[in-house]
């Protein structure tokens, strides 16, 4: 009997096309996979933002907030929160630099600034969601798993390069960056899920397109970059398939003889 495989899919730019729709070929391919293999979603979205796609596909295994939380058969198996001391330092620094932030729990988003600027508006539009409600002190009463902070690549030096030992910074938009626990990533949590299921790393096949997918694409058994992926993602992938709106997932799985 063939060894069990775990297939992992990013959402935006991978499962969804550029219009945030799920192609019928993708739906059929994933449905076919689930008859014989384990399937999971790994996304930068939180659970609330990802749930429509999760339910649409009928997937019960998912990793949200860039690896900060994992669910197997819809039950929580792992959560990783941001360090509160460094979070306070980050908030103070963002305020000093005039950079807006969004707080994120597994299920909710709140913005720190009363009036969202164009960077925040454009960033949220990029993922197809409205700007979250305002609650400046939301972080004081909640356990945050991720923050979004809006600064350009030219401003990255203000925060990155080991200025925060408990955080890692992953860019997902021209002016948008995810702030994660230093020991957190999609790949690290995929390995936790795989161990829970009983699947070896060599039997993990991951599909992605963005900067936050690079680690998982590089380190899983087979990393598949979408045709629309960032060049850095394509360079570390084992396979580059066609674009997200051109049956990329279906074509890759067909070529690998999984469907």
N, C-alpha and C positions, 0 to 999 in steps of 0.2 A: 504494500500500500504506500502511495506517495506521502511524503511528509507534509504535515499541516503547514499552510502558509498564512501569513498575516499581511493583508493589503491595507495600506494607509493612504488616505487622500486628504490633501489640503482642500479648502472650499473655494475661496476667491481666486480666480484665475486658473483654477484646476478643475474642480467639479463644475463650477459655474462658468458660463461664457461671459463675454465682456458686457452683456446686458443684464447680468445677474440671473440668467435663466439656466435651468438644468437641461442640457441637451438630451433628447430621447435616447440617443445611442449610449450616452453615459449611464442613464437610468437602467437601461436593459443590461449593460455590461456589469454594473455593480450587482444588480439583482441575480444575474447568473453566477457571479463569483460567490455570493453568499450561500449558494446551494452546497458548496464543497469546501469553502475556506472561511477564515475569520476576516472580517472587514471592519476597519475603524476610520474615523475622521480625526484629523489633527489640524486645528485651526487657531489663528490668533484671536478669533472672535470669542466672546464669552458664551456661556451656555444658552442664555436667552437669545442672543443674536444668531447662534448656530442652529437652534432647535427646529426651525422650519425646514432646513435642508436635512437634518438628521431624521426627522419624522417622514419627510417626503421619500427618502430612500429606504426607510425602515431599518436603519443602522442602530444597533444597541450599544456599540462600543465607541467612545469618543474622548478626545483630548482637547481641552479648550484653553483659552488664554495663554497660548504659546507654551503649553506644557505645565501650567500651574495647577491643573486639575485633570484627573482621569476617571473615566467611568467604564465599567465592564458590565454588560447586561443591564445598563442604566443605573447600576449601583456605584457609589463613590468608592474608589480604591486608593486615591492619593490626592492630597492638596498641599500646595506650597505657597506660603504667604510672604509678602514683602517685609523686610526688617523695618520696624517702626522708627528706630533711631535715625537710620539713614534716610528714611522717607521724610522725616521732618527736615533734615538737611537739604534734601532735594527740593522740597516745596519752597523753602526759604530762598534757595538759589534761583529757582524758576521765577519766583516773584521779583527778585532783584534784577533779573535779566529781561523781565517783561515777556516771559514765555508761558503760554497758557497750558493747562494740564486737565486731563480727565482721569478721575479715579475709577478703578474697576474692581468689582468683586466677581465671583463666579457667575452671578446672575444679573448684576446691575452696573450701570454707568452713571456717574455724576460729574459735572464740570465744576472747576474751581472758580472760574471767572464769571462774573455776572453777565458780561457781554462777550459772546464768542467772536473771535477775529476770523479773517478769511482763511487762515491756515487751518483752524479747527473745522470750519464749515466745509472747506474743500476736502480735508482728510476724511471726515465722516461721510461726505458724498461719495468719496472713492470706494468706501465699503458698503454703500447703499443704505445708510441709516441716518436718521436725523441727529442733530446735536442733542446730547443728553441734557436733562434738567440741571438746574443750578443748585448746588449745595456745597458751599465753600468749606465747611468743616466735616464733610461726610467721612473723611478718613479717620476722624477721632473716635468714631463709634463702630467702625467696620474693619474687618480683616481684609485688606486689599491683596489681591494676587497679581495685579499688574497696574501700571499707570501708562497713560499716553501723554507724551509731552511734545510740543510743536516747535521745532527749531530746524534750521536748514543744515545741510552738510557742512557749510562753512562755520557754523556755530557749534559743531559737535565737540570741539576741543574744550568747551566750557564744562562739559559733563563727563565725557568719556575718557578712555585711556587711564583706567585705574583710579579715577578720582573717588569712586564709590566701590568699596571692596565687596559689598553685599549685593550689588546690582550688575546686571548686564544690559546693554542697550542694543536694540535691534531695529533698524530702520525699515519701515514698511511703506513709506510715502515720501515724496520729495521734501516735505516739511513735517513729517510725522514719525515718531520713534516710540517703540514699546520699551518700557522699563520692566525688567523681569528679575526674579531672584537670581543671584550669580550662579547657583547650581541648577538652574531651571532652563529647559529648552524642550522643543518638541521631541527631539531625539531621546533625551534622557528619560522622558516620560513614556515614550514608545517602548523603550527597553523594559520599563517597569510593567507596562501592559503585556508585553510579549512574555515576560517571565511568569506573570500571573496566569496567562493562557497556556503556557508551555510550548512556546515557539522560539526556536533559535534565531539569532540575529541574521544568519545566512538565509533564513526563510522569510525575511521581511522584505516586502516590495513597497516602496513609498513613491508617491507622485506629488510634485509640487512645482511652483513657479517663482516664488519670491525669496527675498533675502533671508526671511525667517525659516525657509525650508532647506537652506544650504547644508546645515549640519546633518539633518536626517537623510538627505539625498546622498551625502558623502559616505555616511557610516553604515547604513543598512545594507543588507545583502545585495539588493538591486535598487538603485536609485533612478527614477524616471523623471526627466525634466520635460515640461510641456514646451511646445514649439514657441509659445509666447513668453517663456521664462526669461528672467534676467540672464545675461551672459555668464555671470559668475555661477549661477545655478547649473547652466548647461555644461560648464567646464568640469564640474565635479560629478556629473551624472554618468551612469553606465549606459543609459539610453536616452535619446532625445526623440520624442514623438511629435506628432503634429499639434497644432494649436488647440486651445480649449474650446473654440467654436468650430473646429474642423475635425471632430470625432477623435481627438487626441487620446483619450483614455481607451476608447473602444479599439482603436488601431493598435495601441501598444499591447493591450491584453490579447488581442487576436494574433499579433506577431509572435508573442511569447507562448502562444498555444494554451492560454488559460481559459479562453472562451471559444 
